[in-house]
């Protein structure tokens, strides 16, 4: 099993609209072959007056081949949708984790 983690920092004044969009975005990804589960988190250790809110999505993916298919066939369009809607008001970083046990 692979964990594909996406960390997102969103301008506070856009965060609610982004969180609404993100819910649908995650559901769309979960319909893809190989994506088994996703959990959405919000960082709770940031000051209440921080200029940005921070979200983390942890996807569980069946195997590297399914993730590679996502990167090659789906990620560009899905990422472009977020950029079109919220470009310049968020940043995202990603990492892939392989289960050891």
C-alpha positions as a LaTeX table, in Angstrom:
\begin{tabular}{lrrr}
\hline
Residue & $x$ (\AA) & $y$ (\AA) & $z$ (\AA) \\
\hline
Unk1 & 0.00 & 0.00 & 0.00 \\
Unk2 & 1.17 & 3.53 & $-0.84$ \\
Unk3 & 0.27 & 6.74 & 0.96 \\
Unk4 & 0.10 & 9.77 & $-1.28$ \\
Unk5 & 0.06 & 12.89 & 0.86 \\
Unk6 & $-0.85$ & 16.36 & $-0.33$ \\
Unk7 & $-0.21$ & 19.35 & 1.95 \\
Unk8 & $-1.98$ & 22.58 & 1.06 \\
Unk9 & $-1.63$ & 26.12 & 2.41 \\
Unk10 & $-4.58$ & 28.36 & 1.50 \\
Unk11 & $-5.11$ & 32.09 & 2.01 \\
Unk12 & $-7.48$ & 32.46 & 4.94 \\
Unk13 & $-10.04$ & 34.52 & 2.98 \\
Unk14 & $-10.30$ & 31.73 & 0.37 \\
Unk15 & $-10.06$ & 28.74 & 2.70 \\
Unk16 & $-13.79$ & 27.99 & 3.08 \\
Unk17 & $-14.43$ & 27.98 & $-0.66$ \\
Unk18 & $-11.27$ & 25.92 & $-1.17$ \\
Unk19 & $-12.32$ & 23.38 & 1.49 \\
Unk20 & $-15.71$ & 22.98 & $-0.25$ \\
Unk21 & $-14.00$ & 22.42 & $-3.60$ \\
Unk22 & $-11.47$ & 20.07 & $-2.00$ \\
Unk23 & $-14.22$ & 17.78 & $-0.68$ \\
Unk24 & $-15.46$ & 17.21 & $-4.24$ \\
Unk25 & $-11.92$ & 16.99 & $-5.61$ \\
Unk26 & $-11.03$ & 14.20 & $-3.16$ \\
Unk27 & $-14.26$ & 12.33 & $-4.00$ \\
Unk28 & $-13.36$ & 12.54 & $-7.69$ \\
Unk29 & $-9.91$ & 11.07 & $-7.05$ \\
Unk30 & $-11.38$ & 8.26 & $-4.96$ \\
Unk31 & $-13.37$ & 7.13 & $-8.00$ \\
Unk32 & $-10.11$ & 6.37 & $-9.82$ \\
Unk33 & $-8.87$ & 2.78 & $-9.97$ \\
Unk34 & $-6.42$ & 2.01 & $-7.19$ \\
Unk35 & $-7.39$ & 4.82 & $-4.82$ \\
Unk36 & $-8.72$ & 3.01 & $-1.77$ \\
Unk37 & $-9.29$ & 5.67 & 0.88 \\
Unk38 & $-8.63$ & 9.31 & 1.71 \\
Unk39 & $-8.59$ & 11.24 & 4.93 \\
Unk40 & $-8.72$ & 15.03 & 5.06 \\
Unk41 & $-7.05$ & 16.91 & 7.91 \\
Unk42 & $-6.63$ & 20.51 & 8.93 \\
Unk43 & $-3.58$ & 21.51 & 10.93 \\
Unk44 & $-4.66$ & 22.57 & 14.39 \\
Unk45 & $-1.31$ & 23.84 & 15.63 \\
Unk46 & $-1.37$ & 27.14 & 13.71 \\
Unk47 & $-2.29$ & 30.45 & 15.40 \\
Unk48 & $-5.91$ & 31.51 & 14.90 \\
Unk49 & $-4.74$ & 34.70 & 13.18 \\
Unk50 & $-2.33$ & 32.97 & 10.78 \\
Unk51 & $-2.69$ & 34.34 & 7.23 \\
Unk52 & $-3.19$ & 30.86 & 5.81 \\
Unk53 & $-4.99$ & 27.66 & 6.77 \\
Unk54 & $-3.31$ & 24.34 & 6.17 \\
Unk55 & $-4.96$ & 21.14 & 4.93 \\
Unk56 & $-3.46$ & 17.68 & 4.47 \\
Unk57 & $-5.01$ & 14.87 & 2.45 \\
Unk58 & $-3.66$ & 11.33 & 2.92 \\
Unk59 & $-4.70$ & 9.00 & 0.11 \\
Unk60 & $-4.19$ & 5.26 & 0.41 \\
Unk61 & $-3.34$ & 3.85 & $-3.00$ \\
Unk62 & $-3.25$ & 0.15 & $-3.90$ \\
Unk63 & 0.21 & 0.21 & $-5.49$ \\
Unk64 & 2.78 & 2.31 & $-7.30$ \\
Unk65 & 1.35 & 1.38 & $-10.71$ \\
Unk66 & $-2.03$ & 2.93 & $-9.78$ \\
Unk67 & $-0.29$ & 6.07 & $-8.53$ \\
Unk68 & 1.81 & 6.27 & $-11.70$ \\
Unk69 & $-1.38$ & 6.02 & $-13.79$ \\
Unk70 & $-2.88$ & 8.86 & $-11.76$ \\
Unk71 & 0.19 & 11.05 & $-12.32$ \\
Unk72 & 0.27 & 10.34 & $-16.07$ \\
Unk73 & $-3.44$ & 10.37 & $-16.93$ \\
Unk74 & $-5.37$ & 12.35 & $-14.32$ \\
Unk75 & $-3.21$ & 14.65 & $-12.20$ \\
Unk76 & $-2.55$ & 17.35 & $-14.83$ \\
Unk77 & $-6.27$ & 18.08 & $-15.43$ \\
Unk78 & $-7.23$ & 17.78 & $-11.77$ \\
Unk79 & $-4.45$ & 20.12 & $-10.68$ \\
Unk80 & $-5.29$ & 22.58 & $-13.46$ \\
Unk81 & $-8.86$ & 22.82 & $-12.15$ \\
Unk82 & $-7.59$ & 23.94 & $-8.74$ \\
Unk83 & $-5.22$ & 26.44 & $-10.34$ \\
Unk84 & $-8.00$ & 27.83 & $-12.51$ \\
Unk85 & $-10.27$ & 28.34 & $-9.52$ \\
Unk86 & $-7.77$ & 29.36 & $-6.84$ \\
Unk87 & $-4.48$ & 30.14 & $-8.59$ \\
Unk88 & $-2.16$ & 32.34 & $-6.56$ \\
Unk89 & $-4.15$ & 31.82 & $-3.37$ \\
Unk90 & $-2.76$ & 28.44 & $-2.36$ \\
Unk91 & 0.35 & 26.32 & $-2.54$ \\
Unk92 & 0.66 & 22.55 & $-2.46$ \\
Unk93 & 3.40 & 20.06 & $-1.81$ \\
Unk94 & 3.23 & 16.33 & $-2.25$ \\
Unk95 & 5.05 & 13.25 & $-1.05$ \\
Unk96 & 4.74 & 9.52 & $-1.55$ \\
Unk97 & 5.19 & 7.13 & 1.37 \\
Unk98 & 5.74 & 3.41 & 1.07 \\
Unk99 & 4.52 & 1.16 & 3.87 \\
Unk100 & 7.29 & $-0.82$ & 5.55 \\
Unk101 & 5.24 & $-3.32$ & 7.54 \\
\hline
\end{tabular}
